[in-house]
């Protein structure tokens, strides 16, 4: 058989080339593993957000949507002082929730990280007990506790400490802060605990050998090294609580409403989707700017402490 009669090897097909590239490239393997998550994020997060941004540049008259691009809705948002005031109120309440929650979570996380020698996993499970029930149920529970005929008022009246139920416990900013702080406690405890657990104990021993007392070791070693966990916890609390509308709707009353409640009204009651979208995008942008500035300032403080 002559050499000329031997059939030439056919070129590899597209599937073969893709398979070869996949076998050679670690990045391709990684992207393939991430593809279900990326598809879900694009379909469930990025696409609705893009549609929301697009709606914010449209206008609505009655039930008719005018798709002509315009910034009138943003001008309306920034021109109306009530929108600005309620956004600032939301930021202030979320800031208080963040401070209260982190302030209460730090001692608990510190105790589990340094005080508990056995069964730390059990303690962590116990700290997540609030997540065993739904968020809505927890908010309703605080409404029952703080209500006019709730647990606190009934207990105080039974003890003879008050003659009439206290009306200031519910439907105000304080009740919103209290409910949100309880609901997001685990979001603060776990990041702080992880940060404290990673601290090298030999650094504390070295500080003690150099003459530092317990408080000096905490402020000079433990607290600065745990600040990344504190920053993470603060971000995890501040961002979602600013956009929370369930808790203010249930226990906030007129003075405890937040920006998300106004957005909900625009979408579900008034039906002005472009204005609601502009409010939502503006609120997200404002929160993002505040978070970036705050985190940058705290990171600068961490570097100066170190």
N, C-alpha and C positions, 0 to 999 in steps of 0.2 A: 504494500500500500504506500503510495507516494506521499511525501510530506504535504504536497499541495492539496491532497484530498482530505486532510485532517480538519474538521470544522473548527473555526476560530471560537474562542471562548466569548460568549455573549456578554455585553456590558451589564453590570449590576443594575437592578431595578431601583426605583425610588425607595421602596420599603427596605431593601437591603442597605442602602446608604444611610437611611435614618437609623436603622438598627446598629450599624457600625458606629455612627456618631454617638448614639446613646451609650454604647459599651465603652467608648473612649472618654467621654466627657462626664466628670463628676457633677458639673453644674447642671447638665441636662437631666441627670438622675434626680438631683435635688428639686429642680423645677417640676419634674413629672410627679414627684411625691407631693409637692405643694399645690399642684394644679387643682385638685378638688376644693381646697381651701380658698385658693385665689379665685376660682370661678364663683364660689359662694359669696365671697367678699365683693366681687364686682357686681354680681347680680342682686345681692341683698343690701349692699351698703353704698357702693360707688354710684351705681345707676340711679337709685332713688335720690341720692344727694345731688347728682347732676340734674335730674329732672326738677328738683326743688329749686336749684339755682336758676334754671331756665324759666320756671314759673315766676320767679321774682322780678324778671325783666319784662313781663307781660302786664296787661291791664285787664280789668274785668268790669263790665257794665251789665248789671243784672245777672243773667245766666250766660251771657256771651263773653267769651275770652278773645281779646284782641292780641294776636301774637306779634304785633309790631314791637321791636325791642325798644325799651325805654327805662330810664332810671327814676321815673316818677314815684314808684313805690318806695324806693330808698330815700328819696327826698321827703316823702311823707313821714317815714319812720323817724328820720333825724330832725324833722321840723316840729314834731309833736312832743312836747315836753313830758307828757304823761308816759310815753313809751320809754324815754330816757330815765325817768324817775323809777319806774318799775324794774328796769334792767339794773340800775344801781342798787335798788333794794334787794334784788335777787342775788347780786354779787356780794352785798354786805351780809345777807343771811347765810349764804353758802360759805363765806369766809369765817363766820362765827361757828357754823357747824364743823368746819374743818379744824379750827383751833380747839373746840371742845372735844371732838372725837379723838384727835391725835393726842391731846393732853391726857385724856382718860385711857387711851390705848397703850401709851408708852409704858406706864407702870406695870400693866398686865403683861405686856410682851417682855419687859425686863425681868419680871418674876419668873416667867416660864423659861427664859433663856438662861438665867443665872441662879435662880432659886430652886428650880425643880431638878432633881437629880435622876429620878426614875419616871418612867411612863409619860414622857413629854408628849408623845403622840396622843395619849388619852386627853391631856390638857388641851391640845390643839383641837381635838374633836369637840370638846366641851365648849371651847370658845366659838365654834362655828354653829352652835345650837340655834341661834336666831335664823340661820339660813335653812333650817329644817322646815320652816313654815313659809308660806308665800309672803311676799312684800305687802300685798294688799291686806292680808290678815293681820300683819304686825301693825300697820297703820290704823286699822279698825280697833285693834286692841288698845292702842293709846287713846283713841277717841272714847272708848269705854272707861278707861282709867281716869281721864281728865274731864269727862263730861259733867253736866250739871247734876245728874244723879249717879255719877260714876263712883269708882272705888274710893278715890281720895275724899271726895265730899261726903260720901256715906260713912266712911271711917271716922272722919273728923266730927260729923254730927252725932254719931253713936258714942263717941268719947266725950261729947259735951263741950268740945273746944270751939265750935261755931254753931250759930243758931240757924243760919241760912246757907245754902250752897254757895261756894265761891265761883263767881262767873268769869274771873279773869284767867282761869286755868286753860280754857279751850278757846279756839278761834282767834288766835293772835300769832304773832311772829315767834313768841317763846315756845308755844306748843309745836310749831313747825320745826324749830331748831332741835327740840328735845326728841321728836319722833325721828327726824333724819339722822341725828347722832346715834340713836340706838340702831337704826336700820343699817347704817354703814360702818358699824364698829369693827366688824371682822375685816373689812377692807383696810383698816388702819393697823389692826393688831398683827396680821400675818406678814406684811412687808417689813414692819419694824422688827418683828421677831427674827425673820431671816437675816436681817442686817446685824442684829445683836449676836446671833448664833455664829456668824462668820468671824467675829472679832477674835483675834489670837489672844488666848488667855495669858501667854507669856509676857505680852505687853503690859498687862495689869500687874503681873508679878514684878516686872522690872520697875514699874512706877512705884510699887510698894517698897521695893528694895532701896529706891532713891529717896524715900521719906514721904511720899504722898499719902495722905489719908484717904478715907473712902470717898469723900466728896471731891477731893482734888483729882483722884483717879477717874471719877465719873466725868467731871467737866473737861479734863484735859485729854482723856483717852477714849472712854466709852461713848460719850455723847457725840464728839466729832466724827468718830468712825461709824456711828449709826445714822448720821444725817442723810446719807443716800436713801435709807429705808424710810426716814421721816418725809423726805421730799416725795418719794414715790407714793406713800400713803396719802399725803396732802393732795397730790394731783388726782389720785383715784377717787377721792372724796369730793373735791371741789368741782370737778367737771360734771359728774352726773347730778349732783345736788343742785347745781345752777339750773339745769334743765328739767328738774323734777316737777311734775304737775299733779301727781296723785296725792301726795301728802298735803300740799297747800290746799287742794280742793276738799280734802276730808277734814283737816283740823286747822286750816289757816284762817278761814273767815275772810271778810273784806280787807283787813289790814295785813293778812298773811299771804296774799296772792303773789305769785312770781311770774316771770316773763313767759314761762311755758304755758301758764293758764291763759294768758292773753293770746298766745299763738293758737291754742286749742279753740278758743272762742272764734277766732278769725276763720279757722278751717271748718269747724263743725256746727257753729251756730249762725254766724254772719254769712259764711260761704265765700268770703273774699280770699281765695287761694293765693293770688299774687301778693297781696299785702301780708298774709300769713307767712308766705315763703320769704319775703324780704325781712320780716321780723326774725325768722328762724336763722337765716344766713347772717344777719347782722349780729345776733346774739352769739352764734358760734364763732364768728370772727372776733368779737369782743372778748369772749372767754379765752380763745386761743392766744390772743395778744397778752392778756393778763397772766396766763399760765407761763408763757415764754419769759416774760419779764420777771415774774416771781421766781421761777426756777433758776434763771440766770443769776439773779441777786443772791439766792440761797447757795448756789454753787460757788459764787465769788466769796461768800462768807465762809464756806467750808475750806476753801483754799487759804484764806487768811488765817483761819484757826489753826490749820495744819502747819 
